[in-house]
Amino acid sequence: MAKQVVTRTYTASIRNQQRVSDDLDSLGFAASKLWNVGRWTCNRVWSEIGRIPSHAELTAYLKSHERYDDLHSQSSQRVLQELAEAFNGWYGKRRNGDTRANPPKYRKHGDEHPRSTVTFKAAGFKLDTQYERVRLSKGSNLKEYWSDFILCEYKTRPDVDLSTVESVQQVRAVWIGDEWELHFVCKVEIEVSDAPGEKTVGVDLGINNFAALAYEDGHSELYPLNCLKQDDYYFSKRIARCDDSDSDQATRLTQKKSARRTHYFHILSKHIVQRCVDERIGTIVIGDLSGVREDEENGESRNWGKHGNLDLHSWAFDRFTSMLAYKAGVEGITVERVSERDTSKSCSCCGRTRKANRVERGLYVCDDCGTVANADVNGAENIRQKVSPSLACDGGDRSNGWLAQPSVYLFDQESGCFAPREQATS
Ligand SMILES: [Zn+2]
């Protein structure tokens, strides 16, 4: 066992809710106003100079704005940082070909005051773990003669003890629809297992097979994630039938769809990590899609949404990768992200990239060495080799066709987990 420091967020309810909610409301409203001022400023700058200002530029520009002093300076800074991150997320989606992505919106909530999350960094809060209280600083504009902070009495889950964590980095006040709650972002020391082994596995994420795995010894696995396709199809149809895409019903269906997706990602990442433990893997090598901006072939941006019914964008793969990295980390397995460049085009057996090499019905065919392999497995093996080069092929035990027969794992509705195809009932 080894020790490792990781970041964890613990939620806590506020015991003196009635007493502090008005104060938190005004901070949440102030954060929304500052967001809107920032959003409006971005538009202005955009029409003046043709680009969105960076977080640093925006902060420098708005520091003297009246609304900036409604919150503690670090909290205001954080609001503008979130805005900059939202813009970056939007650029990222656009780059990856998501033409339907929208820039960050203004924060409104009917005629009511919107309550944005307020973040308090080191200088903005004071934690008393003995009495389970935390002081949250107000901005100078909202200070009253008798107080410049809000004193919240909090209650964490029984298994969480904030006095034992390494450090509390941030406190966030979050409106959850009917009341405020607190999120403590902490550095925590955890025990991690020693790696189950030293072998490597390559993981290629994609549309047809959500994940393809190529193990060092040559065997491979495919995860088509048909269940997700069926779910997406079902929910998309029901959402399309709603009269109004902003209606409560449409929102509920969209939330349900997203929750089901998260559920599959959790189960699949858990399953893959367990497979890695069984196979004595020390390192998972995974393709980093965020580095791929354009299709290498034709220079056009990738559009994931075009493939079949499945509407998956690069952020979905990013999310899956973080889940996998998190679960692997607990088992002592390292996850390395490598660029996907050329991994779909070269032959994982002889290493050659030739125009004549092609993909036919999901099979990669190499004219040079005669390899015929599942195209996604070939990609996964190329990804794996970026970290651990192959010794096989030149007389090793990888005879021609060694990658041709992957095991296929399907989601089994009955057991709620992934099972090899012959065992799955659905
Ligand atoms: Zn070849």
Residues whose N, C-alpha, C, O or C-beta is under 5 A from the ligand:
A	BS01	ZN	C347 C349 C350 G351 C366 D368 C369 G370 T371
